[in-house]
Amino acid sequence: MVALGLFLKCLGFFMIKNTFCHLPGIGVGRERTLWDCGIQSWDSVLRTPDAELRKVTRKDLRSSIEQSQRELESGNPDFFASGLPAGQHWRLFSRFRNSIAYVDIETTGLDFNSTITTIALYDGKSVHYYVNGRNLEEFKEKIRQYQIIVTCNGKCFDVPFLERFFRVQMKQIHIDLRYLLKSLGYSGGLKACEARFGIDRGELEGIDGFFAVHLWHEYKRRGNEKALETLLAYNIEDVLNLEKLLTFAYNRKLEDTPFHSAHALNQPVEIPNPFKAHTATIRTLKKKFYGSW
């Protein structure tokens, strides 16, 4: 079974090719009926006589599948995202992972009168980071290179904040892990989900968004570069872990389909964080603001 899964992956079989619920009139329930009847891929639709298909779907799927194949070959995830329920956008991951940007921002506060301090972007290969007062405006151009963005709670916070700050619309497909993980029974925020999946933050353990504000003020008021480096380490760790969590979620979602053995993904190769937490700075700030280390 493992060998079959590897073989299918080498042929370019992705979960999206087993997907029908992006088609007009086909919901998740009708899709499940197709799978149970042995119609489990686009190719099987094209091989099945029309009369047999109509017994199951009462619809002409052939032309829709042919269009889906053309859109997939042209690398157009928007076609599928526009038809899929938002909760099914995870299916795009394996085929379009080279078009994904994992994004996280740090700010001076939670309200929209606050400002962005740093932005981390990871695309599965390289880490990019942006600092207020240095290169923050470059993010606006960089993000246009990606078709899909992945965040945690970004629909409520990161993306509205970025759109207001840069006065742009971010039209990318958006997979928000907060909702995807919640649908699997995992809640409590990014750090809580990381802990449940066994992700270790090392020296950054216990640092949160509120402490990130103290790090930024320490950098701005005292010129403490170690505080900025620690803030960037924290910000970047978030986006590196988003890819791990999306892989976990993708595999868990596959368990509810007939295709887990064929499509399950290995965890991504560890990418080193280019910045390190400065423990002396963390200790000093914790003592100052919390009275303990």
C-alpha positions as MATLAB code, in Angstrom:
seq = 'MVALGLFLKCLGFFMIKNTFCHLPGIGVGRERTLWDCGIQSWDSVLRTPDAELRKVTRKDLRSSIEQSQRELESGNPDFFASGLPAGQHWRLFSRFRNSIAYVDIETTGLDFNSTITTIALYDGKSVHYYVNGRNLEEFKEKIRQYQIIVTCNGKCFDVPFLERFFRVQMKQIHIDLRYLLKSLGYSGGLKACEARFGIDRGELEGIDGFFAVHLWHEYKRRGNEKALETLLAYNIEDVLNLEKLLTFAYNRKLEDTPFHSAHALNQPVEIPNPFKAHTATIRTLKKKFYGSW';
ca = [
       0.000    0.000    0.000;
       2.866    2.404    0.809;
       4.528    1.577   -2.514;
       1.238    2.280   -4.327;
       0.975    5.645   -2.599;
       4.497    6.625   -3.642;
       3.777    5.464   -7.202;
       0.627    7.565   -7.408;
       2.469   10.626   -6.119;
       5.174   10.185   -8.738;
       2.455   10.181  -11.408;
       1.228   13.516  -10.118;
      -1.957   12.268   -8.436;
      -3.236   14.918   -6.063;
      -6.319   15.101   -3.872;
      -7.731   17.754   -6.169;
      -8.016   15.083   -8.900;
     -10.319   13.076   -6.635;
     -12.434   16.160   -5.944;
     -15.901   16.785   -7.385;
     -17.439   19.214   -4.888;
     -16.048   22.196   -6.788;
     -18.450   21.385   -9.638;
     -21.900   23.012   -9.948;
     -24.550   20.975   -8.175;
     -22.085   18.592   -6.505;
     -21.826   18.998   -2.759;
     -19.688   17.092   -0.296;
     -22.487   14.539    0.231;
     -22.966   13.820   -3.478;
     -19.204   13.606   -3.864;
     -19.122   10.919   -1.154;
     -21.795    9.007   -3.069;
     -19.614    9.092   -6.178;
     -16.640    7.777   -4.226;
     -18.729    4.991   -2.680;
     -19.908    3.971   -6.154;
     -16.303    3.615   -7.322;
     -16.149    6.923   -9.214;
     -13.186    8.271   -7.296;
     -11.197   10.372   -9.755;
     -11.575   12.581  -12.770;
     -10.184    9.798  -14.946;
     -12.825    7.385  -13.673;
     -15.529    9.882  -14.706;
     -14.120   10.010  -18.220;
     -14.052    6.187  -18.361;
     -17.602    5.722  -17.028;
     -20.455    5.611  -19.599;
     -22.796    8.591  -19.424;
     -25.779    6.404  -18.584;
     -24.039    5.050  -15.474;
     -22.906    8.514  -14.386;
     -26.441    9.898  -14.641;
     -27.733    7.158  -12.338;
     -25.463    8.573   -9.624;
     -25.291   12.297  -10.372;
     -28.176   13.128  -12.722;
     -25.697   15.563  -14.246;
     -23.292   15.723  -17.187;
     -19.915   15.732  -15.455;
     -17.737   15.051  -18.461;
     -17.412   18.613  -19.760;
     -16.879   19.957  -16.222;
     -14.092   17.450  -15.599;
     -12.431   18.305  -18.908;
     -12.480   21.985  -17.907;
     -11.059   21.066  -14.488;
      -8.183   19.254  -16.167;
      -7.414   22.290  -18.318;
      -7.473   24.624  -15.317;
      -5.224   22.295  -13.326;
      -2.723   22.049  -16.162;
      -2.655   25.839  -16.460;
      -1.912   26.131  -12.723;
      -5.077   28.043  -11.823;
      -6.130   27.398   -8.190;
      -8.736   30.188   -8.350;
     -10.963   28.022  -10.542;
     -11.156   25.371   -7.827;
     -11.281   27.755   -4.872;
     -14.269   29.579   -6.367;
     -16.246   26.326   -6.477;
     -15.047   24.650   -3.303;
     -16.557   25.405    0.094;
     -14.000   27.388    2.138;
     -13.623   24.433    4.479;
     -12.372   22.318    1.565;
      -9.620   24.647    0.341;
      -7.105   22.396    2.102;
      -7.406   20.113   -0.942;
      -5.364   22.618   -2.957;
      -2.290   22.190   -0.760;
      -0.382   19.346   -2.398;
      -0.856   20.508   -6.005;
      -0.298   24.216   -5.412;
       2.150   24.221   -2.494;
       4.765   25.989   -4.640;
       2.360   28.935   -4.921;
       1.802   29.317   -1.167;
       3.043   32.076    1.130;
       2.835   31.490    4.889;
       2.343   34.925    6.435;
       2.366   36.330    9.961;
       2.565   39.902   11.243;
       3.538   41.521   14.517;
       1.991   44.823   15.571;
       2.096   47.394   18.355;
      -1.426   46.414   19.414;
      -4.629   44.672   18.425;
      -6.676   47.645   17.228;
      -6.380   49.041   13.726;
      -4.870   52.275   15.055;
      -1.772   50.240   15.848;
       1.041   49.762   13.371;
       2.829   46.778   11.863;
       6.285   46.205   13.305;
       7.494   43.125   11.429;
       6.176   40.706    8.806;
       7.432   37.172    8.187;
       6.812   35.341    4.910;
       7.847   31.782    4.142;
       7.168   30.055    0.820;
       8.352   26.537    1.610;
      11.842   27.312    0.352;
      12.967   30.710    1.608;
      12.255   33.000    4.536;
      11.591   36.683    3.899;
      11.176   39.263    6.640;
      10.212   42.914    6.720;
      10.865   45.503    9.421;
       9.079   48.800    9.959;
      11.468   51.648    9.162;
      13.652   49.443    6.979;
      11.933   47.481    4.215;
       8.279   47.031    5.176;
       6.976   48.423    1.873;
       8.721   45.618   -0.041;
       6.197   43.125    1.315;
       3.472   44.692   -0.833;
       5.327   43.682   -4.007;
       6.534   40.307   -2.732;
       3.108   38.982   -1.755;
       1.845   39.465   -5.310;
       4.027   36.538   -6.396;
       1.824   34.019   -4.573;
      -1.607   32.620   -5.416;
      -2.437   31.267   -1.941;
      -1.701   32.590    1.528;
      -1.799   30.580    4.738;
      -2.231   32.209    8.152;
      -3.539   31.400   11.589;
      -6.412   33.740   12.445;
      -5.423   35.864    9.468;
      -8.974   36.286    8.214;
      -9.850   38.193   11.365;
      -6.534   39.930   11.988;
      -3.481   39.703    9.707;
      -5.112   40.227    6.313;
      -7.474   43.094    7.321;
      -4.540   44.730    9.088;
      -2.280   44.378    6.033;
      -4.959   45.664    3.675;
      -5.577   48.724    5.813;
      -1.894   49.393    6.406;
      -0.817   49.110    2.759;
      -4.132   50.296    1.290;
      -4.358   47.246   -0.960;
      -6.670   44.297   -1.467;
      -5.133   40.868   -0.973;
      -7.045   38.762   -3.468;
      -5.167   35.507   -2.931;
      -6.942   32.338   -1.878;
      -6.705   32.308    1.902;
      -6.399   29.167    4.029;
      -6.810   30.153    7.668;
      -5.505   27.367    9.889;
      -7.525   28.604   12.836;
     -10.696   27.302   11.188;
      -9.136   24.268    9.514;
      -7.653   23.024   12.784;
     -10.849   23.803   14.676;
     -12.759   21.565   12.256;
     -10.429   18.758   13.388;
     -11.001   19.472   17.080;
      -7.910   21.617   17.709;
      -8.476   25.065   19.165;
      -6.800   27.534   21.507;
      -4.592   29.500   19.136;
      -1.416   28.805   17.216;
       0.840   28.059   20.190;
      -1.691   25.680   21.765;
      -2.071   23.784   18.494;
       1.696   23.579   18.079;
       1.989   22.053   21.547;
      -0.679   19.459   20.785;
       1.237   18.405   17.680;
       4.533   18.223   19.580;
       6.179   21.267   17.983;
       8.919   22.613   20.261;
       9.732   26.339   20.158;
      12.920   26.002   22.186;
      14.081   29.319   23.644;
      10.995   31.030   22.213;
       8.693   28.931   24.400;
       6.361   31.173   26.381;
       6.848   34.231   24.166;
       3.559   35.581   22.809;
       2.201   38.512   20.831;
       2.011   40.771   23.880;
       5.657   40.142   24.700;
       6.508   40.832   21.049;
       5.297   44.404   21.624;
       7.803   44.789   24.486;
      10.572   43.492   22.225;
       9.693   46.076   19.581;
       9.647   48.947   22.075;
      12.982   47.795   23.492;
      14.446   47.913   20.004;
      12.960   51.305   19.118;
      13.628   53.104   22.413;
      17.032   51.670   23.231;
      18.310   50.610   19.817;
      18.660   47.063   21.159;
      19.317   44.938   18.070;
      19.115   41.769   20.165;
      15.497   42.626   20.932;
      14.764   43.009   17.216;
      16.528   39.732   16.432;
      14.449   37.994   19.094;
      11.262   39.517   17.688;
      12.170   38.357   14.179;
      13.013   34.881   15.482;
       9.565   34.742   17.088;
       7.766   36.081   14.006;
       9.582   33.734   11.626;
       9.035   30.713   13.875;
       5.305   31.268   13.408;
       5.439   30.989    9.616;
       7.813   28.027    9.652;
       5.356   26.203   11.893;
       2.361   27.109    9.725;
       3.628   24.761    7.014;
       4.011   21.948    9.554;
       0.509   22.497   10.879;
      -1.006   22.633    7.397;
       0.675   19.315    6.592;
      -0.707   17.793    9.795;
      -4.198   19.096    8.982;
      -4.042   17.954    5.357;
      -3.150   14.414    6.396;
      -5.850   14.349    9.069;
      -8.456   15.508    6.548;
      -7.354   12.778    4.155;
      -8.156   10.169    6.803;
     -11.835   10.836    6.141;
     -11.428    9.984    2.453;
     -10.489    6.802    0.552;
      -7.187    8.409   -0.488;
      -5.062    8.716    2.642;
      -2.502    6.078    1.669;
      -2.111    7.557   -1.802;
      -1.876   11.223   -0.912;
      -0.564   11.558    2.657;
       2.402   13.930    2.824;
       5.618   13.720    4.775;
       6.348   16.548    7.169;
       8.347   19.308    5.431;
      12.103   19.425    5.719;
      13.163   21.590    8.652;
      14.292   25.052    7.555;
      16.555   26.789   10.087;
      15.289   30.020   11.554;
      17.787   32.722   10.471;
      17.443   34.472   13.856;
      17.962   33.305   17.412;
      16.229   34.349   20.592;
      18.463   36.388   22.932;
      17.799   34.901   26.342;
      19.394   37.756   28.300;
      17.074   40.271   26.625;
      14.050   38.053   27.250;
      15.057   37.652   30.895;
      15.502   41.389   31.402;
      12.162   42.290   29.825;
      10.249   39.587   31.679;
      11.684   40.780   34.959;
      10.811   44.374   34.083;
       7.226   43.783   32.988;
       6.231   40.608   34.775;
       8.466   40.670   37.810;
       9.916   37.227   37.152;
      11.875   35.147   34.694;
];
